[in-house]
């Protein structure tokens, strides 16, 4: 009979560990990093991309939408940033990048498609 409570305790511990190791949702990240996407974007408005352009990497994005940046879908933070514990171990955090953006901005710049030459007439 002591086996059942021990098994239930073990299963509960496994469930908690699995939940803790799940990727955080953007709303969770924003609790410590800015509060809202708009306030985080205000902090990074002068980001220099590898192309030399000043762009803001913190924007709403829905890659399935006709106009992806007009959506109100929060970006997946882990596409550009390293997941970390709390408190973060700064020695394990890699620099953020905009490589995810290049999935659509495939000319690796942030010009509008019509002016960069990749999608004429759009």
Rosetta blueprint (number, residue, H / E / L):
1 X L
2 X H
3 X H
4 X H
5 X H
6 X H
7 X H
8 X H
9 X H
10 X H
11 X H
12 X H
13 X H
14 X H
15 X H
16 X H
17 X H
18 X H
19 X H
20 X H
21 X H
22 X L
23 X L
24 X L
25 X L
26 X H
27 X H
28 X H
29 X H
30 X H
31 X H
32 X H
33 X L
34 X L
35 X L
36 X L
37 X H
38 X H
39 X H
40 X H
41 X H
42 X H
43 X H
44 X L
45 X L
46 X L
47 X E
48 X E
49 X L
50 X L
51 X L
52 X L
53 X L
54 X E
55 X E
56 X L
57 X L
58 X L
59 X L
60 X L
61 X L
62 X L
63 X L
64 X L
65 X L
66 X L
67 X L
68 X H
69 X H
70 X H
71 X L
72 X L
73 X L
74 X L
75 X L
76 X L
77 X H
78 X H
79 X H
80 X L
81 X L
82 X L
83 X L
84 X L
85 X L
86 X L
87 X L
88 X L
89 X L
90 X H
91 X H
92 X H
93 X L
94 X L
95 X L
96 X L
97 X L
98 X L
99 X H
100 X H
101 X H
102 X H
103 X H
104 X L
105 X L
106 X L
107 X L
108 X L
109 X L
110 X L
111 X L
112 X L
113 X H
114 X H
115 X H
116 X H
117 X L
118 X L
119 X L
120 X L
121 X L
122 X L
